[in-house]
Amino acid sequence: MAKLYTGDTRSDIGSEAEKMRFANTIEVEVKELWLDVFEDELRGMHGAGFVHRSLKRPSNLGGLAFDNILLTEQGLRLIDVGISALKKQGGNIIFEKYVANEEAEMAEFRDYFLNR
C-alpha cells in the first residue's frame, strides 16, 4: 500500500496526506477482506501459470517496499508485470520457486498492510 489511487489510473494520484487520511479511515475488517480477495486473485494467477515476481521492490531500488501493490477505493491492485514469469516458459521447478518467494512476500505484505 505504497500509493493510493482514487481510480485505477496513475492520473488520479493524491497528495501523501490525502493517501494517509484515506488509508487511516479504512477499518481493519475491510483491509482484511481486501487482502483475502487479493490473495485469492494471486493464487488464481499462480494456478493459471503466472507469477508476478516482484510484489516487494528490491531493496536497491528507490521507493517504498510494496510500490507494486496499489490501494484504490475498490481494493488492492497489482501493477508492473515487467519481470513476471509464465510456467510454460520457465518450467515447473523455477516457477514453483518464484511462487514460494511470492507467497513469502505476500505474508510480509499482509503484516505491513494491516499494521500500518
N, C-alpha and C positions, 0 to 999 in steps of 0.2 A: 504494500500500500504506500508506495512512494509518491504517487501523484493522484489527485482527484480530478476526474473529468466529469463535468455535469452532463455530458453526452458521450457518445462513443467516438468522438473525433478529437484529434490533438488541438483543434482550433478552439476548444472550449475550456482551456486551462484557466483556472482562477489563481489568485494570489496564494502564497503559502498560508497566510492567516485564514483565508476562506477554506482552504483544504482542511486545515486542522479543525476549524469550527465544525465543518461537516462531519469529519471523522469522529469527533468527540460527541456528536449528537446521536450516533448510531448505538443502539442498545446491544449488549453482549449477545443476546439471543439472535438478533438479526445478523450480527457478524458470524456467529456460529452457523446459521443457516446458509449464508453466502459461502462460507468455507466448505460446508458439506456439498453444496451444489458444484462449486469449483473443483473440489476433489473428485466428485463423480465424473465431471466432464473430462478431467485429466486422465482418470482411469479409462474412460471410453476412448480417448485418443491413444493411449497405450495399447488397448485391446485392438484398435484398428491398425496398429503397426507404426505409430507416430510418437516420437518423443521430442520435447522442446529443447532440452539440454542446457538451458540457462535460466531457470526460474530465478536463481540468485546470480547477480553480476559477479564476475571475477573481481577479487579484491584489488587488483592492479588497475582497474578502470574507475574513472570518476563516477559520481552519482551515488544514490542510495542502494543498499543491498538488493532490494526487491523491486527495482525500477521496471522490470518486465511484467509486473502484475499491477494492474491499474484498478483503482477503486472508482466505480461510477455509481450513479444513483440507482442503477439496476443490479449492482453487484460487482463481482471481481471479473476482470478481463485480462487475458494473456496476450502480450504483444511480442514483436521482434522474434520471428522464427528463423533468423539468419543462419544459425548453426544447428538447426533441427536435424533429426535423422529419421530415416524410414527403415523399418525392419528388413524389408526386402533388399535394401541396398547394403546394409551393414552386417547382416546375418544375426542369428539368434544370440550368440554369446555376447557380442558387442552391444546389441540392442538391450539385452537384459541388464548389462552393466549400467547403461545410460538410465534405464528405468529405475534401478535401485538408487542411483545417485539422485534422480529427480524426486523420488519418494522421500529421501532424507532431507532434501531441500524443502519439500512441501511441509514436512513435520516442523522444520525450523521456521518456515513462514507462518504456520498456524500459531506458534507461540508468539512470534513477532507481532502478528496482526491482532491477536486477542489481548495482548498485554501492553499495547501502545497507549 
